[in-house]
Structures are given as structure tokens and as C-alpha cells.
């Protein structure tokens, strides 16, 4: 059995934000999880570049 190496974290989104993430993820051909990870990475990268 493969060992999972990713942490799980429960996040509560406002209903309208969840709907928007779902819509954008579909447009981008990603799952909601992949879209959230992609956008978090972009945000963190932008913060590093701005520092």
C-alpha cells in the first residue's frame, strides 16, 4: 500500500467562493484541489518575487 505524503487540511470556503473555484477549475481543466494548489503556489511565488 502506497504511503500518502501530502498533508490534509480542511478549509471552509464561503459558498460563493467555492462556486467560483469550481467554475474556474473546470475552465482550466483542473480539479478544485489542483486549482487551489496552483493558485496558492502562484501567490507564494509572487510574494517571494516582491520581497
Rosetta blueprint (number, residue, H / E / L):
1 X L
2 X L
3 X L
4 X L
5 X L
6 X L
7 X L
8 X L
9 X L
10 X L
11 X L
12 X L
13 X L
14 X L
15 X H
16 X H
17 X H
18 X H
19 X H
20 X H
21 X H
22 X H
23 X H
24 X H
25 X H
26 X H
27 X H
28 X L
29 X L
30 X L
31 X L
32 X H
33 X H
34 X H
35 X H
36 X H
37 X H
38 X H
39 X H
40 X H
41 X H
42 X H
43 X H
44 X H
45 X H
46 X H
47 X H
48 X H
49 X H
50 X H
51 X L
